[in-house]
Amino acid sequence: MRVNIQIHYNIEGSRGLTRGEFNLREQDIPKFAYDWIERIKRETGYRKTIIEKVIVDNDKDIKEEVMKIGDIISEDNLPF
């Protein structure tokens, strides 16, 4: 199925948005979004990154599902 994914993020105070349209099965969407977030973090030098929203088809926020996949650190649970 064709899905639109938007990732809203904040990297050290600079907000950004990346989006795209992909052919994915519904169960693969959270893992794909997680991998995409990891790529963003890698490309920006692993600076402090806060994921604000992960929107699918301009409707559903799946941020919680994506955060369960890996250890995406939010502003409220820094390890130090």
C-alpha positions, 0 to 999 in steps of 0.5 A: 500500500502507498503511505505518506510518512512525515517525521517532525523533529527538533535537533538542538533547537532547530525544528525540521520536517522530512516526508515521503511517499512509500510502498509499505505493508502496514506492519512495516511502517513503524520499523521503516520510520525508526530506520529513517529516524536513525539515518537522520540522526547519523547524517546530523552527527548524532546531535541531541534529537527529539522526535516530536511526531511521526504522522502517517497519511496526514492522519495518524501519529505513530510516534509511540509505536516507533519509540517502542522499537528502539531507544529513541531518547526524548527530552524527558528521559535523558540518561544523564 
